[in-house]
Amino acid sequence: MNEKEIIELLTDKYAIAAVVTVILFYFTIRGQKRSNNLFIHLARVCAACALVLATSLCARELVSKFGFTAVNPYYVDVFQRVAIVLILLREAFLGINRFCAHLGKTSGDPTLGRMVARLLKAGICLCAMLLFGEYLGISFAGLLTFGGIGGIAIGLACKNILGNFFSGLMLYFDRPFDIGDWVKSPDRKVEGTVVEIGWRMCNIMTFEHYPLYVPNEVFSSICIENVGRISSYRIKLLVGLRYEDADRVQAVTEGIEKMLQEEDGVDKGQTLLVCFNEFADSSLNIMVYCYARTANWERYMLIQHRVYLKIIKVVHGLGADFAFPTRTLYLEKDDAPPAQNAAVQS
């Protein structure tokens, strides 16, 4: 390449367009990578696509005018199409991330933002494959054939993976729990706080502070208790009195009920029962049944602690006492007649 040809290349309109595009692209994205301005976002996309087009045109000029054999026109076309598709996908994903982050903040539900983001990204990737597959040499008929025959083979080979995927979709739509909920299962040893709901598995942080990864398919076959959505905690216990305090059972029952009616931590709008419930082996049992006025576990424990202490105070204040397991043994003396057997109580 002589000096005249170099000057001709530099003054070519395509070379000038490439230089202008590079300058425009540089000043557009400089300091604006995280900008939420729609105009800046579109300008960055246009500048990036123009840069790819200008680069491809310059490469074609090298081939057509100067016989530059190191550049294959076919690969130039492939590069141009793939680069433009990747640019559009990247910018679309950035826009989806911003939108879903805003959606999660406004709705107060981070799970909703993640669900919408993943569904939109999967849909965009599928549309890009269908729309631009022909330009990249991927036959549409071949995709349909692969989706039919190949889909069956993949479905049989990846049964568990697909089961976890569709179970994850059901978790998103049914919403038995959200991120941050306290869940537990009576069927499995699963209990903790939900940290992440993924496509294949859920991350649950146990109360021993180690992560527990549960495949989504498991949740379709077990029962889940969502403690995080509890409306109020229940206080239920049996107060056992001695048999010698049988004449004080009614007074103790009324005293405990009065105490619960005056306790601020007890919800008076829900069931509140204090009644003589059972003749046990060693005690007369009084059932106490009520609900704490809170959905917070720590506050519930404090309310229950306060109620228990007040029950002790009521029982002792009425001259009664709590029963403990007792047993009566009858001992027979060998050298004494049966009528002189002594009864010993322990």
C-alpha positions in Angstrom: 0.0 0.0 0.0 1.6 3.3 -1.1 1.2 6.8 0.2 -1.6 7.7 -2.3 -3.7 4.7 -1.3 -3.3 5.4 2.4 -4.5 9.0 1.8 -7.4 7.7 -0.2 -8.4 5.4 2.6 -8.2 8.1 5.2 -10.4 10.4 3.2 -12.9 7.7 2.3 -16.3 8.4 3.6 -16.5 5.2 5.5 -13.3 6.0 7.4 -14.6 9.4 8.3 -17.9 7.9 9.5 -16.0 5.4 11.6 -13.9 8.2 13.3 -17.0 10.3 13.9 -18.9 7.3 15.4 -16.0 6.5 17.7 -15.9 10.1 19.0 -19.7 10.1 19.4 -19.7 6.8 21.2 -16.9 7.9 23.5 -18.5 11.1 24.6 -21.9 9.5 24.9 -21.0 6.7 27.3 -18.3 8.6 29.3 -19.7 9.1 32.8 -23.1 7.9 31.7 -22.8 4.1 32.2 -25.4 4.2 35.0 -27.6 7.0 33.7 -31.3 6.5 33.9 -31.9 9.1 31.2 -33.8 7.5 28.3 -32.2 9.7 25.7 -28.7 8.8 26.9 -29.7 5.1 26.9 -30.9 5.2 23.3 -28.0 7.3 22.2 -25.6 4.8 23.6 -27.3 2.0 21.8 -27.3 3.9 18.5 -23.6 4.9 18.9 -22.6 1.3 19.6 -24.5 -0.1 16.6 -23.1 2.6 14.4 -19.6 1.8 15.6 -20.1 -1.9 14.6 -21.5 -0.9 11.2 -18.6 1.5 10.5 -16.0 -1.1 11.5 -17.7 -3.7 9.2 -17.7 -1.2 6.3 -14.0 -0.4 6.8 -13.2 -4.1 6.8 -15.1 -4.6 3.5 -13.3 -1.6 2.0 -10.0 -3.2 2.9 -11.1 -6.4 1.1 -12.7 -4.8 -2.0 -10.2 -2.0 -2.8 -6.9 -3.3 -1.5 -7.4 -7.1 -1.7 -6.7 -7.6 2.0 -7.0 -11.4 2.2 -6.6 -11.6 5.9 -10.2 -10.5 6.3 -13.0 -12.9 5.2 -16.2 -11.0 4.2 -18.4 -13.9 5.6 -16.8 -13.5 9.1 -17.3 -9.7 8.8 -21.0 -10.2 8.3 -21.2 -12.7 11.1 -19.4 -10.3 13.4 -21.6 -7.4 12.5 -24.8 -9.4 13.2 -23.7 -11.0 16.4 -22.3 -7.8 17.8 -25.5 -5.8 17.1 -27.6 -8.6 18.7 -25.3 -8.7 21.8 -25.5 -4.9 22.1 -29.2 -4.9 21.9 -29.5 -7.8 24.4 -27.1 -6.1 26.8 -28.9 -2.8 26.8 -32.3 -4.6 27.1 -31.0 -6.5 30.1 -29.8 -3.3 31.7 -33.1 -1.7 31.2 -34.9 -4.7 32.6 -32.7 -4.7 35.7 -33.4 -1.0 36.4 -37.2 -1.5 35.9 -37.3 -4.6 38.1 -35.2 -3.0 40.8 -37.7 -0.1 40.8 -40.6 -2.5 40.8 -39.2 -4.4 43.8 -38.7 -1.1 45.8 -42.1 0.3 45.0 -44.0 -3.0 45.6 -41.9 -3.9 48.7 -41.6 -7.4 47.2 -38.1 -8.3 46.0 -39.4 -11.7 44.8 -41.7 -10.0 42.3 -38.8 -8.0 40.8 -36.6 -11.1 40.3 -39.5 -13.1 38.8 -40.4 -10.4 36.3 -36.7 -9.9 35.4 -36.0 -13.5 34.7 -39.2 -14.0 32.7 -38.5 -10.9 30.6 -34.9 -12.0 30.0 -35.9 -15.5 29.0 -38.5 -14.1 26.6 -36.1 -11.7 25.0 -33.5 -14.4 24.5 -36.1 -16.7 22.9 -37.4 -13.9 20.6 -33.8 -13.0 19.6 -33.1 -16.6 18.7 -36.3 -16.8 16.6 -35.9 -13.4 14.9 -32.1 -13.3 14.2 -31.5 -17.0 14.0 -31.9 -16.9 10.2 -29.3 -14.1 9.9 -26.8 -16.2 11.9 -27.3 -19.3 9.8 -29.7 -21.0 12.2 -32.7 -22.4 10.3 -36.1 -21.7 11.7 -37.3 -25.2 10.6 -34.3 -26.7 12.3 -35.2 -24.9 15.5 -38.8 -26.4 15.3 -37.4 -29.8 14.6 -35.0 -29.5 17.5 -37.8 -28.3 19.7 -39.8 -31.4 18.9 -37.5 -34.4 18.7 -34.6 -32.9 20.7 -37.0 -31.5 23.3 -38.2 -35.0 24.1 -34.7 -36.3 24.4 -33.7 -33.4 26.6 -36.8 -33.7 28.7 -36.0 -37.4 29.4 -32.4 -36.7 30.2 -33.0 -33.6 32.3 -36.2 -34.8 34.1 -35.1 -33.5 37.5 -33.8 -30.2 36.2 -37.0 -29.5 34.3 -39.0 -30.6 37.3 -37.2 -28.1 39.5 -37.6 -25.4 36.8 -41.4 -25.8 36.5 -41.7 -26.1 40.3 -39.9 -22.8 40.6 -42.4 -21.2 38.3 -45.2 -22.6 40.5 -43.5 -21.1 43.5 -43.4 -17.7 41.8 -47.1 -17.8 40.8 -48.5 -19.5 44.0 -46.3 -17.6 46.3 -46.4 -19.9 49.4 -43.5 -17.8 50.8 -41.4 -14.8 49.9 -37.8 -13.8 50.6 -37.4 -13.1 54.3 -40.2 -15.4 55.5 -39.6 -18.0 58.2 -40.7 -21.4 56.9 -40.6 -24.9 58.2 -41.9 -28.3 57.1 -43.4 -31.0 59.3 -42.5 -33.6 56.7 -38.8 -32.7 56.3 -36.1 -31.2 58.4 -36.5 -27.8 56.7 -36.7 -24.7 58.8 -35.2 -21.3 58.5 -35.4 -17.9 56.7 -35.8 -17.8 52.9 -32.8 -16.0 51.4 -33.2 -16.7 47.7 -35.8 -18.3 45.4 -34.0 -19.5 42.3 -35.0 -21.3 39.1 -33.6 -24.7 40.4 -33.4 -24.4 44.2 -34.2 -22.2 47.1 -31.6 -21.0 49.6 -32.8 -21.2 53.2 -30.7 -19.9 56.1 -31.2 -22.1 59.1 -31.2 -20.8 62.7 -27.8 -22.4 63.1 -26.7 -19.9 60.4 -25.7 -22.4 57.7 -27.3 -22.3 54.2 -29.7 -25.0 53.3 -30.3 -25.5 49.5 -33.6 -27.2 48.8 -34.6 -28.2 45.2 -37.8 -26.6 44.1 -39.3 -29.9 43.2 -39.3 -30.8 46.9 -41.8 -28.1 47.7 -44.4 -29.7 45.4 -44.5 -32.8 47.5 -44.2 -31.6 51.1 -46.3 -29.4 53.5 -44.9 -25.9 54.2 -45.7 -23.8 57.3 -45.1 -20.1 56.7 -44.4 -18.8 60.1 -43.5 -15.4 58.6 -47.1 -14.8 57.7 -48.6 -15.6 61.1 -51.2 -13.1 62.3 -50.7 -13.8 66.0 -49.1 -16.4 68.2 -51.0 -18.7 70.4 -50.4 -19.3 74.1 -51.6 -22.7 75.2 -50.6 -24.6 78.4 -52.0 -26.8 81.2 -51.7 -25.6 84.8 -51.7 -28.6 87.1 -52.9 -28.2 90.7 -52.7 -30.7 93.6 -55.7 -32.8 94.4 -55.7 -31.3 97.9 -56.4 -27.9 96.2 -59.6 -29.2 94.6 -61.7 -26.6 96.4 -59.6 -23.8 95.0 -59.8 -24.8 91.3 -62.7 -22.5 90.6 -61.0 -19.5 92.3 -57.7 -20.2 90.4 -59.6 -20.4 87.1 -61.3 -17.1 87.7 -58.1 -15.5 88.9 -56.2 -16.5 85.8 -59.0 -15.4 83.5 -59.1 -12.0 85.1 -55.4 -11.6 84.9 -55.5 -12.4 81.1 -58.3 -9.9 80.6 -56.1 -7.2 82.2 -52.9 -8.2 80.4 -52.1 -5.8 77.5 -50.1 -8.4 75.5 -53.1 -10.7 75.2 -55.5 -10.2 72.3 -59.0 -10.0 73.7 -60.6 -10.1 70.3 -59.7 -13.8 69.8 -60.5 -16.9 71.7 -59.6 -16.7 75.4 -60.4 -19.8 77.5 -59.5 -20.8 81.1 -61.3 -23.9 82.2 -60.9 -27.1 84.3 -59.8 -29.6 81.7 -58.7 -32.9 83.1 -58.3 -35.3 86.1 -54.7 -36.3 85.6 -52.8 -39.0 87.5 -51.2 -36.5 89.9 -52.9 -33.2 89.2 -56.1 -31.3 88.4 -55.3 -29.6 85.1 -56.6 -26.2 84.1 -56.3 -25.3 80.4 -55.2 -21.8 79.5 -55.8 -20.8 75.9 -55.3 -17.3 74.4 -53.4 -15.4 71.7 -50.7 -12.8 72.0 -51.3 -9.4 70.4 -48.3 -9.6 68.1 -46.9 -11.3 65.0 -43.3 -10.8 66.1 -41.7 -14.0 67.6 -39.4 -12.1 70.1 -42.3 -10.0 71.4 -44.5 -13.1 71.7 -41.8 -14.8 73.9 -41.7 -11.8 76.2 -45.5 -11.7 76.5 -45.6 -15.5 77.2 -42.9 -15.1 79.8 -44.9 -12.3 81.5 -48.1 -14.4 81.4 -46.4 -17.4 82.9 -45.0 -15.4 85.8 -48.4 -13.9 86.5 -50.0 -17.4 86.5 -47.6 -18.5 89.2 -48.4 -15.4 91.2 -52.2 -16.0 90.9 -51.9 -19.7 92.0 -49.7 -18.9 95.0 -51.8 -15.9 95.9 -54.9 -18.1 96.3 -53.1 -20.5 98.6 -52.8 -23.3 96.0 -49.7 -24.9 94.6 -48.6 -26.7 91.5 -48.7 -30.5 91.4 -45.8 -32.8 90.7 -45.8 -36.5 89.9 -46.5 -38.6 92.9 -46.9 -42.4 93.5 -48.5 -44.3 96.4 -46.9 -47.7 97.3 -48.5 -50.3 99.6 -45.9 -52.4 101.5 -46.9 -55.7 103.1 -45.0 -56.9 106.2 -44.0 -60.6 106.2 -44.4 -61.1 109.9 -47.7 -59.3 110.2 -51.3 -60.3 109.3 -52.7 -58.8 106.1 -55.0 -56.5 108.1 -51.9 -54.7 109.6 -50.5 -53.8 106.2 -49.1 -50.2 106.2 -49.8 -47.7 103.4 -46.8 -45.5 102.7 -47.2 -42.5 100.4 -44.2 -41.0 98.6 
